Amino acid sequence: MPQKKFTIHIPEVDSVRQGQEPFFIKYDGETKMLRTHDYDEIYKIPGLYEHLIHEKYKCDSPNVVCGLLEEQVAKSAMDISDLKVLDVGAGNGMVGEKLVEKGVDSVVGIDIYEEAAEAADRDRPNVYEDYYVEDLTQLTDSVQKEIEAKDLNCLTIVSSLGFDDIPPLAFVQAYNLISDTGWVAFNIKDEFFETADSTGFAQLIHQMIDADILKLKTQQHYRHRYHQDGTPLYYFAFVGEKQQNISEDLIHAQT
Ligand SMILES: C[S@@+](CC[C@H](N)C(=O)[O-])C[C@H]1O[C@@H](n2cnc3c(N)ncnc32)[C@H](O)[C@@H]1O
């Protein structure tokens, strides 16, 4: 982990939405207020994401999702070293690093922020074979073709679905980028997987399972991290095997 050259102060908060939790950061002679989902600003400061999200708020998602993937691959005819992963919402590389530690062959990252790519290169060089700075909601044809040509056989999306991050249609886009019969590992806030969900994720995931587009291998409800007010935030982690691309019909049902 990068050396810590900053101090943070977390104020007491009341009724702040997840991701909007404020904190004060003193770095390089300047103090400013940021919020937990200000990823571009956070990634610019070495070690800040790790300190805030993982040490202070005890985020366990890269461990849980990558651990479940490893367990399921071990039960299959494949070896973890056979995996060529597309890591979506890759951030500063914490998931890519876990995957490489577990022995995957190669990892390609995508994130919307240039600052994420720069942080991954600065803090975890040699983890990503390639790292694309792209908005998955508007993936260009040339990048789509380039990624498809890599014949990747695993998709990871950790803590990047929902909120103002990656919407269902972009998830579909990512799903269709990896080969059929590839592995898929992702997580989502539990309320986005409940019947009353309004994000569209619950319906999409259930349709994918029902239509045998995704063969679900395991699902786990776990504590993703703590909110600033101390409340535990629960997510579902899913690992499965892709059976086929998501069809146009199902995509239209999302629009
Ligand atoms: C909570 S971070 C998770 C980072 C990493 N997966 C981890 O677990 O440490 C969510 C990431 O999703 C990225 N993201 C949000 N919207 C995106 C989009 N439309 N396309 C690509 N990446 C996006 C953000 O920039 C951010 O780095």
The ligand as a Gaussian input file, in Angstrom:
#p B3LYP/6-31G(d) Opt

LIG

0 1
 C      -16.393000       1.810000      -5.498000
 S      -15.332000       1.957000      -6.865000
 C      -14.810000       0.255000      -6.942000
 C      -13.401000       0.098000      -7.427000
 C      -12.879000      -1.328000      -7.406000
 N      -13.714000      -2.231000      -8.190000
 C      -12.749000      -1.826000      -5.978000
 O      -13.548000      -2.685000      -5.587000
 O      -11.848000      -1.367000      -5.270000
 C      -16.425000       2.094000      -8.289000
 C      -15.665000       2.353000      -9.587000
 O      -16.587000       2.330000     -10.695000
 C      -16.147000       3.309000     -11.633000
 N      -17.267000       3.665000     -12.533000
 C      -18.397000       4.333000     -12.215000
 N      -19.187000       4.508000     -13.294000
 C      -18.545000       3.943000     -14.344000
 C      -18.844000       3.808000     -15.744000
 N      -19.997000       4.279000     -16.262000
 N      -17.953000       3.165000     -16.533000
 C      -16.797000       2.672000     -16.009000
 N      -16.455000       2.775000     -14.692000
 C      -17.305000       3.396000     -13.870000
 C      -15.716000       4.461000     -10.721000
 O      -14.893000       5.393000     -11.373000
 C      -15.007000       3.720000      -9.593000
 O      -13.616000       3.593000      -9.815000

